[in-house]
Amino acid sequence: MQIDMILFIIIGIFLILMFLIVYFKDIESNKKMQKYARSIEEQNRQIYKLTQQLTKDTEGEDGLSDELSKEFEEKITLKTQELARSVDNALKHYGENLNALKEEQDRIKVELNKQIQNINLVNSLVFNERQILNLFNSGKNEEQIAQELGLNLSEVQFILKMHNL
């Protein structure tokens, strides 16, 4: 019973550690996303200021205004595309990190399930051993014990030999 409790505590600690890792990775990703959002906001402010400046500079100059307007639009389009690619790459990286974390969690779940099955197998063996010893001490022979517990005769004999009975 002590071993079971220790194993469950270890598994619990392991699960808590995995949760903390995912939590801190999420915080880190959120910080990166906020950084990108601030960068986009700053670019939008600069575009707005440039638009206002261009409007002031080009008032009254119609021919020059159209030429500057086209050049300005091209620059804005290039900057916007550059920012969009940057944000898109960041989102892809974020998605890849989430997928990697999910795969790691799935792998850990499988591993924990295997460990739990091993614990259950050990508990079953210990329980069978106790029953065999109790029935033997109560005066039953090997064949009767095997038949009553639904075990192989060789299992019963093995456990009794282990205890020198």
Secondary structure, 3 states (H helix, E strand, C coil): CHHHHHHHHHHHHHHHHHHHHHHHHHHHHHHHHHHHHHHHHHHHHHHHHHHHHHHHHHCCCHHHHHHHHHHHHHHHHHHHHHHHHHHHHHHHHHHHHHHHHHHHHHHHHHHHHHHHHHHHHHHHHHHHHHHHHHHHHCCCCHHHHHHHHCCCHHHHHHHHHHCCC
